Amino acid sequence: MARMLKYHLDEHLPLAVAVGLRRHGIDVTTSAEVDLLGSDDAAHLAYSIAEQRVIVTHDHDFLRLHAAGAEHSGIAYCHQDKYSIGELLPLLLLMNTCYSAEEMAGRVEFL
């Protein structure tokens, strides 16, 4: 059976995104909650792999890591000036209905 997506929000995303996802029953962590504030991208990748979470980020360094062949459980990338919280939340909810955790592994979804 396909597993539902779980998300990990990097430290650049506002807590309101996590709150909104949780209101819809989505499993999500934030960098602050898992003691990754100020940690390097490799630490975030290691956490997301161990927990099988898609990283939601504005940080284009994750795109470089993906291009270099880094293993990951999925990256949802959004330029920080593109969407408000109210616009980003429905996109993440849509991703959750379109992809399983298995389908997102190693994939970058540009929002």
C-alpha positions in Angstrom: 0.0 0.0 0.0 1.3 3.5 -0.9 2.4 5.6 2.0 1.0 9.2 2.4 3.5 12.0 2.2 5.0 13.4 5.3 6.6 16.9 5.2 9.6 18.6 6.8 9.6 22.4 6.6 13.0 23.9 6.5 13.7 26.9 8.8 12.8 29.5 6.1 9.1 28.5 6.0 6.7 30.1 8.5 5.1 28.0 11.2 1.7 28.9 9.8 2.3 26.5 6.9 2.8 23.6 9.4 -0.3 24.7 11.3 -2.4 24.7 8.1 -1.1 21.3 7.1 -1.8 19.8 10.5 -5.4 21.1 10.4 -5.8 18.9 7.3 -4.3 15.9 9.1 -1.0 16.0 7.4 2.1 14.8 9.3 4.6 17.7 9.3 7.7 18.7 11.2 9.5 22.0 11.4 13.2 22.6 11.8 12.7 24.1 15.2 10.7 21.1 16.4 13.4 18.6 15.5 16.4 20.8 16.7 17.7 21.5 13.2 17.6 25.3 13.3 20.9 26.6 11.9 21.9 23.1 10.7 23.4 22.6 7.3 21.5 21.2 4.4 23.1 17.7 4.8 21.6 17.4 8.3 18.1 18.3 6.9 18.6 15.7 4.2 19.7 13.0 6.7 16.7 13.8 8.9 14.3 13.7 5.9 15.6 10.4 4.7 15.5 8.8 8.2 11.9 10.0 8.7 10.9 9.6 5.0 9.8 13.2 4.8 9.6 15.5 1.8 11.5 18.7 2.4 9.6 21.8 1.7 12.0 24.7 1.0 12.8 28.0 -0.6 16.5 27.2 -0.4 17.9 26.6 -3.9 20.9 24.8 -2.4 18.7 21.7 -2.1 18.3 21.8 -5.9 22.0 21.7 -6.2 22.2 18.7 -3.9 19.6 17.0 -6.0 21.5 17.7 -9.2 24.7 16.3 -7.6 22.9 13.1 -7.0 22.2 13.4 -3.2 19.7 10.9 -1.9 16.5 12.4 -0.5 12.8 11.5 0.2 11.6 14.3 -2.1 11.9 18.1 -2.4 9.1 20.5 -2.8 10.7 23.7 -3.9 9.1 27.1 -4.1 10.8 30.5 -4.7 10.2 32.5 -1.5 8.6 35.4 -3.3 6.2 33.3 -5.4 3.4 32.4 -3.0 1.8 33.6 0.2 1.1 31.0 2.9 -2.5 30.9 1.8 -1.4 30.0 -1.8 1.3 27.5 -0.7 -0.9 25.5 1.5 -3.3 24.3 -1.2 -0.3 23.3 -3.4 1.1 21.1 -0.6 -2.3 19.6 0.0 -2.7 18.8 -3.7 0.8 17.2 -3.7 -0.4 14.9 -0.9 -3.3 13.7 -3.1 -1.2 13.3 -6.3 1.9 11.5 -5.0 2.7 8.7 -2.6 5.9 8.8 -0.5 7.4 6.2 -2.9 6.7 8.4 -5.9 8.3 11.5 -4.3 11.5 9.7 -3.3 14.3 11.3 -5.3 12.0 13.7 -7.0 11.8 17.5 -7.0 8.4 19.1 -7.3 8.6 22.8 -8.4 5.7 24.7 -6.9 
